[in-house]
């Protein structure tokens, strides 16, 4: 039987520098986009522990759900704020495991990856010029794509480009906790503090490995009807588990539902649920 740990796995997903830049097939072909707007395949780079018998690690599912849009690249000119999301893996027997991911951007230090991105831009710009350069003496084409003095669309679209000698390249990376219960707020706080420790110029009080070991092996699930307080990197983290006679655990802010859907849509959605209509939620 499961030992009742707070979390079963700590996972890192991101760019595999050995395999390089691979197109993300799940996102569809997007070769018409500039290379910085394309999505590339992410990989599970590490997981701790390797495997637990009560919760077998599903590498494909975790890798896809940690970074559903694949790898994203940006330069110093783009916004690079961390983003958090959660997911659920439901197995054939109906059992569930919960995932919590924090995605952030870090500088690409591999010269091979930077050179590959530069090459993709050279290829993209060359192909764009071939297909969008108007024929000689074609005034209609000149007026539709820009003027004939050189300010064409192909030059304007290069404004959002990458120059290896000028720009700093960043790539998305994800740290994730896989847990048996949906303690969203506590897991988010754990991941945010770990990320803060990695990016802070001052080292944390203890090595990061000790905090990860603590969350995986020493922090238990709180008993039903009890709360649990444990130490994070920079402060205490608290979670509470409902008792058996209370509503099930729902650790997500309802405010976000209203912000995303609006009051009228939430009322309509609630009405459909009460009337037992089939409900389809569609999202990109």
C-alpha positions as CSV (number, residue, x, y, z in Angstrom):
1,X,0.0,0.0,0.0
2,X,1.1,3.6,-0.5
3,X,3.2,4.9,2.4
4,X,1.3,8.2,2.5
5,X,4.0,10.6,1.3
6,X,3.2,14.2,0.4
7,X,4.8,13.8,-3.0
8,X,6.0,10.8,-5.0
9,X,8.2,12.3,-7.7
10,X,10.2,15.5,-8.4
11,X,10.6,15.9,-12.2
12,X,12.7,18.2,-14.4
13,X,11.7,18.6,-18.1
14,X,13.3,20.8,-20.8
15,X,15.8,20.9,-23.6
16,X,17.9,17.8,-24.2
17,X,21.1,19.3,-25.6
18,X,22.3,15.9,-27.0
19,X,19.3,15.5,-29.3
20,X,19.1,19.2,-30.1
21,X,16.1,21.0,-31.7
22,X,13.4,18.5,-32.7
23,X,10.0,19.8,-34.0
24,X,7.1,19.1,-31.6
25,X,4.8,16.8,-33.7
26,X,1.9,17.2,-31.2
27,X,1.8,20.9,-31.9
28,X,1.4,20.4,-35.6
29,X,3.6,21.7,-38.4
30,X,4.4,25.4,-37.9
31,X,7.3,25.9,-40.2
32,X,5.8,29.1,-41.6
33,X,6.3,30.7,-38.2
34,X,9.6,32.3,-37.3
35,X,11.9,29.9,-35.4
36,X,11.3,31.7,-32.1
37,X,7.5,31.2,-32.6
38,X,7.8,27.4,-33.2
39,X,7.5,24.7,-30.6
40,X,10.2,22.1,-30.1
41,X,10.1,18.7,-28.4
42,X,10.8,18.7,-24.6
43,X,12.2,15.7,-22.7
44,X,12.0,14.4,-19.1
45,X,15.6,15.2,-18.1
46,X,15.5,13.8,-14.6
47,X,13.2,12.3,-12.0
48,X,13.6,11.4,-8.4
49,X,13.2,8.7,-7.3
50,X,13.5,6.6,-10.4
51,X,10.3,4.7,-9.7
52,X,7.9,3.8,-6.8
53,X,5.9,0.7,-6.9
54,X,2.6,2.2,-5.8
55,X,2.7,5.0,-8.5
56,X,4.6,3.8,-11.6
57,X,6.1,6.7,-13.5
58,X,4.5,7.4,-16.9
59,X,7.3,9.2,-18.7
60,X,5.2,10.0,-21.9
61,X,2.2,11.4,-20.0
62,X,4.3,13.4,-17.5
63,X,6.5,14.8,-20.3
64,X,3.5,15.9,-22.4
65,X,1.5,17.3,-19.5
66,X,4.4,19.1,-17.9
67,X,5.1,21.1,-21.1
68,X,1.9,20.7,-23.3
69,X,3.1,23.3,-25.7
70,X,6.6,21.9,-26.0
71,X,9.8,24.0,-25.7
72,X,9.6,27.7,-26.2
73,X,12.5,30.0,-27.0
74,X,12.8,33.7,-26.3
75,X,15.4,36.5,-26.3
76,X,16.1,39.2,-23.8
77,X,13.5,41.4,-25.5
78,X,10.6,39.0,-24.5
79,X,8.8,38.6,-21.3
80,X,9.9,35.6,-19.3
81,X,7.7,35.4,-16.3
82,X,7.3,31.9,-14.7
83,X,4.0,30.2,-15.2
84,X,2.3,27.5,-13.1
85,X,-0.3,24.9,-14.0
86,X,-1.6,21.6,-12.7
87,X,-2.8,18.4,-14.3
88,X,-4.3,15.0,-13.5
89,X,-3.3,11.5,-14.8
90,X,-6.2,9.0,-14.6
91,X,-5.2,5.4,-15.1
92,X,-7.3,2.5,-16.5
93,X,-8.4,1.4,-13.0
94,X,-9.7,4.9,-12.3
95,X,-6.9,5.9,-9.9
96,X,-5.6,9.4,-10.1
97,X,-2.3,11.1,-9.6
98,X,-1.8,14.9,-9.6
99,X,0.9,16.9,-11.2
100,X,2.0,20.5,-10.5
101,X,4.4,22.3,-12.8
102,X,6.3,25.6,-12.7
103,X,7.7,26.6,-16.1
104,X,10.4,29.2,-16.3
105,X,13.1,30.4,-18.8
106,X,16.8,29.9,-18.4
107,X,19.7,31.1,-20.6
108,X,20.9,28.6,-23.3
109,X,24.6,27.9,-22.7
110,X,25.0,25.4,-25.4
111,X,26.8,26.9,-28.4
112,X,25.4,24.1,-30.7
113,X,21.8,25.1,-29.8
114,X,22.4,28.8,-30.4
115,X,24.1,28.0,-33.7
116,X,21.2,25.8,-34.7
117,X,18.7,28.5,-33.9
118,X,20.7,31.0,-36.0
119,X,20.8,28.5,-38.9
120,X,17.0,28.1,-38.7
121,X,16.6,31.8,-39.0
122,X,18.9,32.0,-42.0
123,X,16.9,29.2,-43.7
124,X,13.6,30.9,-42.7
125,X,14.6,34.3,-44.1
126,X,15.9,32.8,-47.3
127,X,12.7,30.8,-47.9
128,X,10.6,33.9,-47.0
129,X,12.5,36.0,-49.6
130,X,12.0,33.4,-52.3
131,X,8.3,33.2,-51.8
132,X,7.6,36.8,-51.1
133,X,9.9,38.8,-53.3
134,X,7.8,40.4,-56.1
135,X,8.9,39.9,-59.7
136,X,10.8,42.7,-61.4
137,X,8.7,45.6,-62.7
138,X,5.6,44.3,-60.9
139,X,4.1,47.4,-59.4
140,X,1.1,45.7,-58.0
141,X,3.2,43.3,-56.1
142,X,5.3,46.2,-54.8
143,X,2.2,48.0,-53.5
144,X,0.8,44.9,-51.8
145,X,3.9,43.7,-50.0
146,X,5.4,47.1,-49.1
147,X,7.2,49.7,-51.2
148,X,9.8,49.0,-53.8
149,X,12.5,50.9,-51.8
150,X,13.3,47.9,-49.6
151,X,10.8,48.2,-46.7
152,X,9.2,44.9,-47.5
153,X,7.3,42.5,-45.2
154,X,10.3,40.2,-45.2
155,X,12.4,42.8,-43.6
156,X,9.8,43.9,-41.2
157,X,9.2,40.3,-39.9
158,X,12.9,40.0,-39.2
159,X,12.5,42.6,-36.4
160,X,11.5,39.7,-34.1
161,X,14.5,37.5,-34.9
162,X,17.6,36.1,-33.3
163,X,21.2,37.2,-33.9
164,X,23.7,35.0,-32.2
165,X,26.2,37.9,-31.9
166,X,23.7,40.3,-30.4
167,X,20.9,38.4,-28.6
168,X,20.8,36.2,-25.5
169,X,18.8,33.0,-26.1
170,X,16.5,31.6,-23.4
171,X,14.6,28.3,-23.4
172,X,11.7,27.1,-21.2
173,X,12.3,24.6,-18.5
174,X,9.9,22.9,-16.0
175,X,10.1,21.6,-12.5
176,X,7.3,19.4,-11.4
177,X,5.9,17.5,-8.3
178,X,3.8,14.4,-8.8
179,X,1.6,13.9,-5.7
180,X,-1.2,11.5,-4.6
181,X,-3.5,14.4,-3.5
182,X,-4.3,17.8,-5.0
183,X,-2.5,20.2,-2.6
184,X,-2.2,22.8,-5.3
185,X,-1.3,25.8,-3.1
186,X,1.4,24.0,-1.1
187,X,3.0,22.4,-4.2
188,X,3.0,25.8,-6.0
189,X,4.8,27.4,-3.0
190,X,7.4,24.5,-2.9
191,X,8.2,24.9,-6.6
192,X,8.3,28.7,-6.4
193,X,10.7,28.6,-3.5
194,X,12.9,26.1,-5.3
195,X,13.0,28.3,-8.4
196,X,13.8,31.3,-6.3
197,X,16.7,29.5,-4.8
198,X,18.1,28.6,-8.2
199,X,17.8,32.1,-9.5
200,X,18.9,34.0,-6.3
201,X,22.5,35.3,-6.2
202,X,22.6,34.1,-2.6
203,X,22.7,30.3,-2.0
204,X,19.9,28.8,0.1
205,X,20.6,27.8,3.7
206,X,20.9,24.1,2.7
207,X,21.7,22.4,-0.5
208,X,18.7,22.1,-2.8
209,X,18.9,18.3,-2.8
210,X,18.1,18.3,0.9
211,X,14.9,20.2,0.4
212,X,13.9,17.8,-2.5
213,X,14.7,14.8,-0.3
214,X,12.6,16.2,2.5
215,X,9.5,16.7,0.4
216,X,9.8,13.3,-1.2
217,X,10.7,11.1,1.8
218,X,10.1,12.9,5.1
219,X,6.9,15.0,4.6
220,X,3.8,12.8,5.1
221,X,0.3,13.3,3.9
222,X,-1.7,15.0,6.6
223,X,-4.4,12.8,8.2
224,X,-8.0,13.5,7.3
225,X,-9.3,16.5,9.2
226,X,-5.8,17.7,10.1
227,X,-3.4,20.3,8.8
228,X,0.3,19.9,8.1
229,X,3.1,22.5,8.4
230,X,6.6,21.8,7.0
231,X,9.7,23.8,6.1
232,X,10.3,25.1,2.5
233,X,13.5,26.8,1.3
234,X,12.5,30.2,2.5
235,X,9.6,29.7,4.8
236,X,6.9,27.4,6.2
237,X,4.4,25.7,3.9
238,X,0.9,24.7,5.2
239,X,-1.7,22.4,3.8
240,X,-5.0,21.1,5.2
241,X,-6.9,17.9,4.4
242,X,-10.7,17.8,4.9
243,X,-12.2,15.3,7.2
244,X,-14.4,12.4,6.0
245,X,-17.6,14.3,6.7
246,X,-16.5,17.4,4.8
247,X,-16.5,18.3,1.1
248,X,-13.6,16.7,-0.9
249,X,-10.3,18.6,-1.2
250,X,-10.6,21.4,-3.7
251,X,-7.5,23.6,-3.4
252,X,-8.1,25.8,-6.4
253,X,-9.2,29.5,-6.3
254,X,-12.8,29.7,-7.7
255,X,-12.1,33.4,-8.5
256,X,-10.0,32.3,-11.5
257,X,-13.0,30.4,-13.0
258,X,-15.0,33.7,-13.0
259,X,-12.0,35.6,-14.4
260,X,-11.6,33.2,-17.2
261,X,-15.2,32.5,-18.2
262,X,-17.1,35.5,-16.9
263,X,-20.2,35.4,-14.6
264,X,-22.8,34.6,-17.3
265,X,-20.8,31.7,-18.6
266,X,-20.2,30.3,-15.1
267,X,-24.0,30.5,-14.3
268,X,-24.7,28.8,-17.7
269,X,-22.1,26.1,-17.0
270,X,-23.5,25.5,-13.5
271,X,-27.1,25.2,-15.0
272,X,-25.9,22.7,-17.5
273,X,-24.3,20.6,-14.8
274,X,-27.5,20.6,-12.7
275,X,-29.5,19.6,-15.8
276,X,-27.0,16.8,-16.5
277,X,-26.1,18.2,-20.0
278,X,-23.0,17.0,-21.7
279,X,-20.3,19.7,-21.2
280,X,-17.3,20.1,-23.5
281,X,-14.5,22.4,-22.4
282,X,-12.2,23.4,-25.3
283,X,-8.9,25.1,-24.9
284,X,-5.7,25.7,-26.8
